[in-house]
Amino acid sequence: MGNLSGFVKRLRDIMRNDAGINGDAQRIEQIAWMLFLKVYDSKESDWKFDDQNYVSIIPEECRWVNWAHDDKSGRAMTGERLLDFVNNTLFPILKKLPVDASTPIKQAIVQTTFADANNYMKDGVLLRQIINIIDELDLSDYEESYAFGEIYESILKELQSAGSAGEFYTPRAVTDFMAQMIKPQIGEKMADFACGTGGFLTSWLKELEKKVKTTADRAEFGTSVYGIEKKQFPYMLCITNMLLHDLDVPQVFHDNSLLYDVLDYTEHDQFDVVLMNPPYGGSEKAEVKNHFPADLASSETADLFLSVIMYRLKKNGRCAVILPDGFLFGTDNAKINIKKKLLSEFNLHTVIRMPQSVFSPYTSITTNILFFERAGRTTETWFYRLDMPEGYKHFSKTKPMKLEHFAPAVEWWNNRVAINEDGFDKARKFTVKELSEDLGYNLDQCGYPHAEEEILAPMDLIQRYQEERASLNAEIDRVLAEITDKLGGTAQ
């Protein structure tokens, strides 16, 4: 199939005529479960080839090749018959597949993938047209399979602009930069505890691929990533993404990382590397805080994920994590305690301040990449501000951030010097004493000169105000407590 580039457009044009599809998010969700079954079918033929005794977990009548593939004999289901089959046979059976702890991962993923999936289409003739286009993909052909991996990337990008679904897509430039700076090694295990559609997992694999030399390396490569995703839909996309990357046993789980007691983690639950962009500003149920020591129990999800990382990083392990500005300047008790733990038990060696619109149009909150390792405590931390590339006012859907925009940071990374521009620090090293005692754990250093601040979207603005207010309140409380203490009284 030569016309891969028009693949998504062809599907979209047909779906526009279906009354059941309401908006981008549903359209992409509809494409997603069909793609999963097509990719899985292609994988199953490989597994059958390698193992004559392989038995599919999917009953014969529900296997893609038996109901979706049109052999042009005129027997392929269409119209009402096809709709009836999909709604009343295929979905109920796949949702209820018998899965327990002993089911191999590569089979269990079918049931977890379909647990909350939906068929939105109401026109069986249009559904047949969509299925035929997807079935034309030849995933057994290496070139085509690779090209489709790129197409899949573009489908995930489209998700970002499909409104609320976009929160789990981190720009590829960012995940690639982080994976490159972390320098993957064969034999290491990498984790992302809120992996979305698998962006960090694929950037890690792409970087690690360069190190694969032997069949033993290849085996290590195939088991080198681990992901957890709470939301059903990105989980489905991530599993498909991993299968497309030739991971036959994707260690990706549909679960919520915040629902486990961090104090229960043992070495067995720890990883050599963590790469992630935790959800922030998110709301979790109040009882989530019970899974964290009282002093680290923040109400901000990004803070909680940072605690999860600290408990799940191996000795000498490395981490690169994206956190919003609110974490850097926040001085409420939980944030201060998390930062104390980070600086005293880990080596926070680098903070890269990213330009504001990296995640535009999804959010205009400014974010940062923190690089740290579990090897001794922090003695000094370098901050580096990555400015907008020449000719850009801000990033957008049509002018996204590219990997080459990180070039100045990469160049500086290998030859660190302090940089001051127009009286503002762009790169500077701070000792741990400066950061803790002198600055009161305010890590908001080498930020953007405020004259250039853009206007935030209303919800982002409110969140920013709330964080700043919480910080100011904590600061006022601290000063009042000090004064009261000096006066020999007790604060009310």
Secondary structure, DSSP 8 states (H G I E B T S, - for coil): ----TTHHHHHHHHHTT-TT--SHHHHHHHHHHHHHHHHHHHHHHHHHHH-TT---SS-GGGSHHHHT---SSS-S--HHHHHHHIIIIIHHHHHT----TTS-HHHHHHHHHHTT-------HHHHHHHHHHHHT--TTSHHHHHHHHHHHHHHHHHHHTSGGGGGG---HHHHHHHHHHH---TT--EEETT-TTTHHHHHHHHHHHTT--SHHHHHHHHT-EEEEESSHHHHHHHHHHHHHTT-SS--EEES-GGGS-GGG--GGG-EEEEEE----S----GGGGGGS-GGG--SSHHHHHHHHHHHHEEEEEEEEEEEEHHHHH--SHHHHHHHHHHHHHSEEEEEEE--GGGGTTT----EEEEEEESSS--SEEEEEE----TT-SS--SSS---GGGGHHHHHHHTS---EEETTEEEEEEEEHHIIIIITTT----S---GGG-----HHHHHHHHHHHHHHHHHHHHHHHHHHHHHTT----
